[in-house]
Amino acid sequence: MTDQQQAPSPDPDGEGLDRPLTLAVLRRLVRADWKGLPGDTLVVLSRDASGNFYSPFSTYSISRYAPIHSDLVGDVFPLPEELKNDESLRELYADGIPDTAVPALVLYPLG
């Protein structure tokens, strides 16, 4: 594919800034917008919003996300059940997890 296409903005009139993509929007994209793509189409992630460097999608985790530096830059944290079951994680996050942390599907690039 040579044409770069972006996911549609959650703002249908295109008046607002792009917003973070939710799982509901991702599901709609997979079911509707991307349903005609071949199953062997490679999924690739960009390192940043400017399109500097790309890497194939490799793995994921179910975690919690909290903005740290701005609304669009933050960190991920383990789920409560992970902390409960893993003493080393409890020690690693002994200072606590921000109250702003929300559930997130975290996608990781291959490279």
C-alpha positions as CSV (number, residue, x, y, z in Angstrom):
1,M,0.0,0.0,0.0
2,T,1.4,3.4,-0.9
3,D,-1.4,5.6,0.3
4,Q,-1.2,6.5,4.0
5,Q,-4.6,6.4,5.6
6,Q,-5.4,7.5,9.1
7,A,-8.1,6.2,11.4
8,P,-11.1,8.5,11.3
9,S,-11.3,11.1,14.1
10,P,-13.9,10.4,16.8
11,D,-15.1,14.0,15.9
12,P,-17.2,13.3,12.8
13,D,-17.1,16.9,11.6
14,G,-13.3,17.0,11.8
15,E,-13.4,20.1,13.9
16,G,-11.6,18.8,17.0
17,L,-8.1,17.3,17.5
18,D,-7.7,13.6,17.0
19,R,-8.4,11.8,20.3
20,P,-7.0,8.6,21.7
21,L,-8.5,5.5,20.0
22,T,-10.7,3.3,22.2
23,L,-11.2,-0.4,21.8
24,A,-14.8,0.2,20.6
25,V,-13.4,2.3,17.7
26,L,-10.7,-0.3,17.0
27,R,-13.4,-3.0,16.8
28,R,-15.4,-1.0,14.4
29,L,-12.4,-0.4,12.2
30,V,-11.6,-4.1,12.1
31,R,-15.2,-5.1,11.4
32,A,-16.1,-2.4,8.9
33,D,-13.2,-0.4,7.5
34,W,-10.6,-3.2,7.3
35,K,-12.8,-6.2,6.7
36,G,-11.7,-6.4,3.1
37,L,-8.0,-6.5,3.8
38,P,-6.3,-9.9,3.3
39,G,-5.7,-11.9,6.5
40,D,-1.9,-11.8,5.9
41,T,-1.8,-8.0,5.9
42,L,1.1,-7.0,8.2
43,V,0.1,-4.8,11.2
44,V,2.8,-2.1,11.7
45,L,3.2,0.6,14.5
46,S,4.8,4.0,14.1
47,R,7.2,5.0,16.9
48,D,5.6,8.5,17.1
49,A,2.8,10.7,15.7
50,S,5.1,12.2,13.0
51,G,5.7,8.8,11.4
52,N,9.3,8.4,12.4
53,F,10.3,4.8,12.2
54,Y,8.0,1.9,12.0
55,S,8.0,-1.7,13.4
56,P,5.7,-4.7,13.0
57,F,3.2,-5.1,15.9
58,S,4.4,-7.9,18.1
59,T,2.5,-8.4,21.3
60,Y,0.1,-6.8,23.7
61,S,-0.8,-6.5,27.4
62,I,-3.9,-5.6,29.4
63,S,-2.7,-2.9,31.8
64,R,-3.5,0.5,33.2
65,Y,-2.4,3.8,31.6
66,A,-1.9,7.1,33.4
67,P,-0.9,10.3,31.7
68,I,2.4,11.6,33.3
69,H,3.8,14.4,31.2
70,S,0.7,15.4,29.2
71,D,-2.6,13.9,28.1
72,L,-0.7,12.1,25.3
73,V,2.4,10.9,27.1
74,G,2.3,8.6,30.0
75,D,3.2,5.3,31.5
76,V,1.6,1.9,32.0
77,F,1.0,0.1,35.2
78,P,0.0,-3.5,36.2
79,L,-3.6,-4.4,36.9
80,P,-4.7,-4.8,40.6
81,E,-4.8,-8.6,40.2
82,E,-1.3,-8.7,38.8
83,L,-0.1,-6.8,41.9
84,K,-2.0,-9.1,44.2
85,N,-0.4,-12.2,42.7
86,D,3.2,-11.0,42.2
87,E,5.3,-9.8,45.1
88,S,8.1,-8.5,42.9
89,L,5.5,-6.2,41.1
90,R,4.3,-5.0,44.5
91,E,7.9,-4.1,45.4
92,L,8.5,-2.4,42.1
93,Y,5.3,-0.2,42.5
94,A,5.7,0.3,46.2
95,D,5.2,4.0,45.8
96,G,1.8,3.4,44.4
97,I,0.0,3.8,41.1
98,P,-1.5,7.1,40.0
99,D,-5.2,7.5,40.7
100,T,-5.5,8.6,37.0
101,A,-4.5,5.1,35.7
102,V,-7.3,3.6,33.5
103,P,-7.6,0.2,31.9
104,A,-5.8,0.0,28.6
105,L,-4.9,-2.4,25.8
106,V,-1.2,-1.8,25.3
107,L,0.3,-2.7,21.9
108,Y,4.1,-3.2,21.5
109,P,6.1,-3.0,18.4
110,L,8.5,-5.7,17.3
111,G,11.5,-3.4,17.1
